[in-house]
Amino acid sequence: MRYQVVVSFGKDKEYSYEFSQSDLDESSADEARRWFDKEFSELKCEPTNPVGKVLIIDKILNIARKGGEKRFVDGKSWAAKFARYTALALGRDIIRVDVEALSIGY
């Protein structure tokens, strides 16, 4: 199975990452959630839910927004790790992270 994660910061600002099942087998969904917890804290992201509960989708969106487009333009390991962990955490084969609209689609 192939996995694709697209991170969009607006029109003509899309960054696409593809992974095979073996690429994802190197890590686990728990490892992905721990990485998102760490990044959420390090980037000083704010919970968007008024009661303070932070869902994995909220973490993914906030980390992409706070991490910024530059990390995806540079194409360094952080962006690839973000995309791989997004696929692992959400367990979907096609994921679109729309930072501008603050939404995730499958």
Secondary structure, DSSP 8 states (H G I E B T S, - for coil): -EEEEEEESSTT-EEEEEEEHHHHHTS-HHHHHHHHHHHHHHTT----STT----HHHHHHHHHHHH-HHHHHTT-HHHHHHHHHHHHHHT-SEEEEETTTTEEE-
